[in-house]
Amino acid sequence: MSVDIRLTGHVREVVEETLPGLVDSLVASGITAGDADLWGPAAAPEAGQRLGWVQAVSVSRPLVPEIETLRDVLRADGVTRIVLAGMGGSSLAPEVIAGTSGVPLVILDSTAPEQVLAAIDGDTTDALARTALVVSSKSGSTIETDSAKRAFEAAFRDIGIDPATRIVVVTDPGSPLEESARADGYTVFTADPTVGGRYSALTAFGLVPTGLAGVDLNELLDEAEATLLEVAIDDVRNPALVLAAAIAGGSPRRDKLGLVSDGTHMVGLPDWIEQLVAESTGKDGTGILPVVLLPVSPEVDTVPEDLQIVRFVDDVHHDHLFEQHHGEVLVSGSLGAQFVVWEYATAIAGRMLGINPFDQPDVESAKTATRALLDARPEPAPAAFVEDGVEVRVSDPGLAASGTVAGVLDALWARVPADGYVSIQAYVDRIGLEHLQGLRELVAADSGRPTTFGWGPRFLHSTGQYHKGGPANGVFLQILQRTDVDVEIPGRPFTFGELIEAQAAGDASVLSQHGRPVVTLTLTDAQADVLPLFEAAQ
C-alpha cells in the first residue's frame, strides 16, 4: 500500500501552484539517480555521501535472514527481551516500527539514572538474564550510547553472563565502535555509511533491533518497495512531491508543521517525522518546525496562521474526515511507505528552502558544551529563587523579576514573537514522569503559540539542530529533577546523573549564547512538584 494524500482549502491551492515547478525541476528522478548537485554546489560534497537511503530497501534485504538467524540463536539462549541503546535516528525509527507492529522493544535513549536502571533491571527479577542489548551508533562515539553499553556490560558480568553473548552492535564500518566491538567478540552489523542517521529507518539501524524483537521485516520492506516507483517519477501524482509542496510551498510559507495522529494504526510516527524534518531543515536561519499534536490540542482547535496541520488517518477517503478537517493535509498509508515518502519529501523541501538537508551544523555545539562542563565540574549556578520546591534559573535576570514560577512563565511567553514558538525540554525520568508531557497542552493554551515537547537529552539529536540553526523565534523551558538515584558509568569519571545535568546546562548555555531566552525549572521532589508546575502553567 502506498501513501494517499488528500488536500482541501488553502493547502490545495499551495500544492497546485507549487507542483508544476517541482515536476519540471526533475527533482524526484534526480534524487533517485543520486544527483548530489540538486541542493547546490556548497551542499554537493555532503549530499554525494548521504543519498544511500534511496537504495535502502534493496541493500537491506540480505540483512533479514542474518537478523532472523541471530534472533533464533538468542531465543535458544533464553533471550525474550530486547533493549535498544541509541539516540536520534538510531532509536526513533525502531520505536515506531516496534510500536506499530505491536512488538515489545525497550528503548534506552536517555541518561536519566532511573531510566537506565529500568532498562537494565526490567520489571521482573530475571529480566536482565533474559535480555539482549542492541547498541546503535553511526559514529561509534555517542556519549549516551557508550555510557549505556558500559553499564550493561558491568550488569551482565555481575550476574555471570558474558557480554559478548548478549550485546549486538550496529554502527558504520570503520567506526571506533566497530573496532572495539569486534575486538571484544561482539556480533556486529555495519550499516551503509552513505545514509545519515535520520534517514536510516530502513537500514540496519531500524531493522536489527526490531527484527531481533520479532518484527516481520520483509513485510516492512515490501511496504517500502511498493512506493519506490511512485516517488521516483516526476509527476504531479508523486506523493513525495505533493507532500513537499504542502509543507514547504506557499508565500508566505507556513513554517510550522502540526503532526496529528487520528485513529491511525501507526504508533509514534510523528515523533520520527519531527526529527527528520527539524534536523534536516532547521539551519541557516530557516526551517520547518514540526509540532507533535493531539486531536484535541489547542493548536488544532484554533489553528495559527503559520501552522500547517498534517493529520494521519487510516483512510483519507472517508468523507467525514474530508469535511471536518478543511485546510489540512490528510495522509494514510503503510509504515514502510510513509518512511520512503517522508524521506523524499524532506529532501525535496530542503531544496525548496535552499539549504542542505543532510548536514547538522549546530548539533555539535551542545555536545561540546557538555564535555566542557564534565571536565570543569563548575558549581551549579545559584537559583534566582525557589517556590513550592521548584528551583528557578533564568538566562536573563529580567525573566525572574516577579519572584513566582507563574510570573516567570508569563515573562517567558511574553518573549515569544508573533511568529515564534515555545519549546519544553524535560531532562527527567520519562517513565516515572510520563504525565509531564501533559504540560505541553497547558503551555500551548497559556502562551497562545505552537509548543513543542522534547525528552532530554534525546531531542538534542533531533530538534536540537532546529533550536540553534533555525529561525531565532523560540523560547525555551527546561525541566530538570533532583533525585537520590544515580548510576555509575564504568570507566568514566562521571555518573549518569552528572551527565544529564551537564547536558541540560550545556544546551542552556548554547541557547543563551544564540540569544534564545531560557528558563530552567528544577523539581526538588519531582512527583510532588509537578502539580504546582501545572498550576503555574495555567
N, C-alpha and C positions, 0 to 999 in steps of 0.2 A: 504493500500500500504506500503510495506516495503522499505528499503533503498537499492538502486542499486549503486554499485561501479564499476568503470572501470579504468584500470591501463595501462600505457604504459611505455616503456623505463626503466630507472634505477629503478624507484619505483616498477615496476612489478617484477624485479629481487629481490629487497629487500624483498618484501612480500613473494615471492615464497621460499626464503631462510629461512624466519622467521616463517612462518605459522606452519610448522610441529612441531616445538618446543612448540608453544603455544597450539596446539591441544593436544600434548602429556602431557602437564602440567595440563590439565583438569581445566584450569583457568576459562573458561566460565561457566561450570556447577558448579564450586566451588563458584563463585560469586552468582549464582542463589540460591545455597544451604545455603548461608550466612557463608561461611568459612572464618573466620577472620584471620586465620593463613597464608593466601595467600601472605601477604605482610611482613612476618617475625615476629619473636616474639616481637620485640620492638613496632611494629605497631598494634599488635593484640588487645590490650585493646581498642584503639581508633576505629579500624576497626569494632570491635564487637558491637560498639554502633552507627555505621554510615552506615549500609547496608540496612536500611529500604526502600531506594529508589527502590530497586529491586521489592518490593511489592506495589509500589505507586499506580498503576492502580486499583488494587482490593480494597485497603484501601480507595482510593478517591471516588469510585463510590457512596457510600452513601451520600457524601457531595453534590452531584449535585442537588438533589431535595431541600435540605436545602438552597443552594445558590439561586436557581431559585425562591423559595418562598420569600426569602428576597428581591430579585430583584423586584418581583411584589409589595411587600409592599412599597418599596422605590419609585417605579414609581407611585403608587397610591398617594404618598405624594408629587408628583411633581418633583421627582429627575430624571434628564435626563443627568447628568454629574457626572462621577466617577473620583476622584483623588486618586492616589496611592502614599503614602509616604513610601518609603522603599529604601534600599541600597543593592547593590550587587545582590545576587541571589533572593532577595525579589522584585527586580524591573526589572532586565534584562529579565527574562523569561516572566513575564507578558507583557513587552513591545513588545517582539517578537510575543507572542500569539495574542495580540490585533491587532498589525500591520498586521500580516499575515491574520487575519480574517477580516480586514477592519473595525474594531470596534474602535470608539474613546475612548481612555483612557489617562488621563493626568498623566504623570509620574513626581513626585517630588523626585528626588534623588540628590538634590543639596542644598547647604546652601547659594548660591548666592542670595542676597536680592531681586534683580529684578525677579529672577526665582520663589522665594517664593511668591512674590506679584502676579505674573502672575497666579500661581496655585490657589491662594485664590480668586482673582478678576475675572479671566477669561477674555473673550473678549466682554462681554455684561454686562449691568448694573445689570441684575438679575441673573448672573451666580452663585454667591455664594448661592443664595436662591434655586437654582436647583441642588446643589452639595451634594454628599455624599463622605466622606473621608474613605479610607481603610488604616489603619496603620499596616504595616507589619514589624515585628522584631522578630527573633528567640529568641534572648537573652532577649529582652524586655528593653534593656538599651542602644541601639544605639543612640548616641547623635543627629545625624541628624534627625532621625525619631521622637525621643522625642520632639525635637525643633519644627518640623513641626506640630506635634499633638497639642502642646501648642498654636501655632499661630492660627491654625484653630479653636480650642476651643474658643479662645477670639473673633475671627471673627464671628463665629456663634452666640455667645451671643450678640455681638454688633448689630446684625440685628434681635434679638428676637427669635432665633432658639435654642432649647435645643440640645446641642451637642450629648446627648445620643440617639437622633433620627436620627443622621446623621453620626456618626462615628462607623465604624466597625473595629474590631481589629483581626489580625491574629498573633499568637505567639505560642511558645512552652508551654505545660502545666507546671504550677508551676513557670513561669517566673514572675518577678516583674510587667511586663506589664499586664499579665493576672489578677493578684490580684487587681491592681488599676483599671483596666477597668471594671471588674465585680462590684467592689465597686461603680463605677460611673454609673452603669447601661447600659454600652455599650454592643452591640452584640459582642460576642467573638467566634472565630473559633480557636481551638487548633490543631496544626499540629503534625505529628508523630515526636517525639524528636529524633528518630534514623536516621533522614535524615539531612545531612548537608545542609547549605544554598544554595550552588552552585549546589546541586543535587536535589533541591526542586521544579523543574518546574512542575511536575505532582502531587504535593501535594496541600494543602490548600493555600500555598503561591503563587502558579501560578494560581490556579483555582478561588479563591474567588474574587479578583479584576476583572479578565477578565470575569467571569461569571456574575457578577453584571453589567458589562459594556455591556453585550449582546452576548458574545461568546458562540457558541454551544459546551459545554464542553463534552457532550457524544461523539461527533464526534472526538474531540481531543483524548479522552481516547481510543476510538475504534482504532484510528490510532496507538497509542502506543501499544495497546494489540496485534495488528496484527503482531508485530515483536518480541514479547517476546519469543516465542518458538525458533525462529532463533538465537537469541543472547545467548540462554541458552545451545545450543548444541556445543559440542567440535568437530567442523567440519571445513574444510578449506573454506566452503561457508558461514560461520558465518560472517556477515558484520562487527560486532564489532571487531572480531579477525583480519579481513583484514585491517580495519582502524587503529587499534592499531599497527599492523606491519608496516603500511605505515608511521605513524607519529613518531614511537619510535624505529624502527628497523634500521638495516644497520650499517656498520662500515667502515669509520667514519659516525656517525649519523648526519643527518641534524637536528639541534636543533632549527630551526625556522620554523614556520608554517604559510605560506601565505594563508589567507582565502579570496576567491573571490566569490562574488555573480554575476552571469552572466545570467540575464534574468529569474531568478527563482521567483516563486510566494511567497517565504518566505522572510519576511521583517525583517532584523536585526539579523538573526541567527548567523552570525559571531561574533557579539558583545557578545552574550550569550556564545558561544564556547570559546571566548577569556578569559572570567572569569573562566569558568570551567577548562580549560586546564592550564592556567597560575597559578591559585591559587592551583590547585591540584598537579602540578609537579614542580613548581619553589621553590625548597628548597634543603638544604644540598649541595649547590654549583652546582646543576644540574637543568635540567628542559627543557621544550619545550616552546618557546616564540611564542605565536600567534601574527600575524601581519595582521590586517584587511586592505584589499586592494581593489582598484577599478580595473576593467578590463584594465584600461589604466595606472595603477601605474607604476613608474619606475622599481620596483622590478619584475613586470610581463613582462615588455619589455626586461629587461636583468636580468635573474634570478641568484641571488648569489648562490654559490655552497653550502652554508649551509642553504638554504631555500627550503622547500618542499611546493609546491602550492597545495591546495585543492580547487577545483572550484565547486560551487553549481549550478546545472542546473536543468531544469525541466525534461529532459530525457537524460540519459547518452548514449543512443543508437543511437543518431544522428551521423552519420559517420563524418560529417564535424567537430564536436567537437573533436572527437577522433583523427582526423588527425591534427587539428590546435594546440592542446594542449598536445603535446608529453611530457612525463615525469611528467605530472600532475596526481592528483587523481580526477577523475570526480565523483560527488556524486549527486544523486537525490533521492527523497522520500518525504513522507508526514512529516509535522512538528512533530507530535506525535512520529513517528518512529525515526526521527532524534534525538529527545531528548533521547530516550532509547539507541540508538546505540552509541551516543557520550558519554553518561554516562558510559556505559560498557567499551567502548574503552579507555576512560581516566583512569578508574580504572585499566585496564589491562596495559596501558602504564606506570602507576606508578609502577606496579610490575616489568616491564621490566627495569625501571630505578633504581630499588632498593630503592624506597622511599615510604613513607606513603602518599597516595593521599587524605587522609581525614582530615589532620590537616592543620593549617595555622600559624606556629610558629612565623612568623615575622610581622603579621598584627597588633598585639597589640602595637608594638613599636611606630608607628606614632600616635596612639590614646593617648598613654602615654605622648608623647612629646607635643601633642596639649593641653591636660589637664594642663600640667605644664606651658605652655605659657599663657593659660587663667587665671591661678591662679596668676602668677607672673606679667603679663602685662608689659613686658620689652619694652623699646623704640625700634622701628624698627631699624634694622641695617642700617647705612647710605649707600646710593648708591655709588658705585665705580665711576659712572659718569652718566650723563643724556644726551641723544641725541634724538632730534626730539620728545620730550615728553616721551621718554621711559627711565625709571629708570633701571639701570643695577646693579645687585648684583651677586657676584660670590662666590663659595666655596673656590676658590684658587685665590689669587691676580694675579697670572700669567695669568689667563684667560682674565683679563681686561687690559692687557698691551697695546693693540692697541688704546684704548680710543674710539672705534667705535663699534656700535652694530654688523655690518658685521664682523669686526675683532674678536669680542668675539665669534661669532658663528663659524667662521673658526677655532679659537683656540679650541673650544669645539669639533668640528668634528675631529680635529687632535688627540684628546684623545681617539677616538674610536679605539679599537684594530681591527685586521684583521677579527676576528670572532665576533665583537661586534655589538651594535645596538644603535639607538637614541630613546629616549622616550620624547615625548612632552606632557606636563601636563597643561591643561588650567583650571585654577581656575577662571572662568569668567561666566557671564550670557550666558548660552548655547543658549537661544532663541534669544537674541539680537546680539550675536556674532557667530552664527552658521557657518558663512562663514570662521571663523578662522580655521576650520578643514581642509580647503584647504592648510594650511601651511604644512601639512604632506607631500604632494606630492613634494613641493619645497625642503623641508629639505631632503627627501629621495634622490632626484636628486643631491642636493648640497653636501651631506655628502657621497653619494655612498654606504650607508649601510641601511639595513632594519630599518624602522622607525615606531614607534607606536604612536598613539594619544589617550589620555585619558582625559575625562572631570573630573575635580576635584570638589568635593572630591570623586566622586563615584568610581573612579578607585582604591582608597585606599582599597576598599573592594573586589578587584579582582586582577588586575595585580600588585597591591602594594606588594603582597606577593612575586611575582617573582623578583621584583626590588631589594629587600633586601636579599632574600634567594636563588635566582638562581645564575647563573654564574656572576662573577664580571666583566662584559664586557659591561656595559651600561653607557651612558652619558645622562644627564637629563636637559631638558629645561622647566622651569616653566614659565607660562604666567599668570600674575595677572592683575587686573584692579582697578583703583581708581574710586570711584563713590560717588555721593552725596546721593544716595538712600540707606536706611538702614531700617531694621525691628527689632523691639524689640522682645525678646523671653520671654514671660510672666513667671515670677518665676525664671528667670536666671539673673545673674549679667553681662551678655554679650549679644551682638546683633548678628544677623546673619552675618553682615559684619565683626565683630570682630572674629566670629567663623571661617569663611572661611579663613581669613588671618592667624589665628593661625594654621589651618590645613595645609596650604601651607608651613608656616615657620617650623612647626613641622616635616613635611615629609622631607623638605630640610635638616634639621639638622640631621635626622636619616640617610639619604642617604650619607651625608658628613661623618658621623661617620663610615659608612661602606666603605669609600674610594671611593665613586662614585662622579665624577665631576658634579656639579650643577650650572647652570646659571639661574637666576631669572630675568625676564623682566616684569616690571610693567608699564602698559599703563595708563598714567595720563588722557588721553582723548581717550577712547577705540576706538570709531569709527574713529577718525582722525589718531590715531597712528597705526592702522592695516596696512595701505598701506606702510609706511616706514619699518614696520616689514617684510612684504612680500618682499619688495625690498632688504632688508638686507639678507634675507634667500636665495636669488638667487645669 
